Amino acid sequence: MKYIKLFENYDKFQPLNPWEEIYDFAKDEQFHNIFYSDNHSDKELKEFKKKLRKNKGEDYVLMYHGTSCNNPIMEQGIKRTKNSTKKSLQSQTGYVYLTVYPTMAKTFAETAYPYDDVCVYQVFVKIKDLKPDTDQLKNKRMWGDQNIGSTLTDSLIHGRGARVKRDIMPYEIKKIDV
């Protein structure tokens, strides 16, 4: 099956509507302290939550996914986890797991595929499609004494990731070097 690549004429992902924005949380200077420090203020958290709710989640975010280079990602996209493809006992089926950082995506892939070359993909997805990564939040609660909630904001800030309950299509993906 051949997919139409809506963004293939762009060297960077572009939203379809001019009022939509693209965020790369790992590089966003406004929220640098939230993603690179555990000492963020309540004001910074409120601003970040406001940004997530802005435009009812129609804005886009760049997230990252790592996997074996043997997987046909650019042709077939990133498929949701199935029992037969799970690489972690904690991962739930039916989701694609994404992280805020490309290096973290690479580390997850190296852990899951220790004998393969791994590739990292930048994923272009609407904020409204992101769901909290409850597996990662559970780990953070278990290994730390932080009082962490279960919201998307908690997932992005404390777990450094999120998940999507659908396949990621090839036109939403760009292979990157890490």
MOQUI-V572966 format. One line per field, one symbol per residue. phi: phi as a letter, one per 20 degrees, with the letter a starting at -180 (. if undefined). psi: psi as a letter, one per 20 degrees, with the letter a starting at -180 (. if undefined). A space follows every 10 residues. Layout:
phi->???
psi->???
This chain:
phi->.defefdfed ecfcffdfee ddddgfdfff dgffedbedd efffffffff ffegllmefd cecccdafff feffedndef fdgfdfdcfe gefncdeccf dffffffgff ffcfddfdcd ceddbfgfef cfefffffff ffecdeedec efggffeeem abcceafefg fecbfcec
psi->ppqpnhjijq iqqpqhqiiq rppnhhiohh jghgijqjmq rhgggghghg ghipkkjirq qpaqpqrqii pmghgiaoqq prhiipjphh pqqjqppqrh phhhgggggh ghmijqqqqp pppoqqhiip qqnhghhggg hgirkqnpak rgggggghik arrplrqpqh ijqpprp.
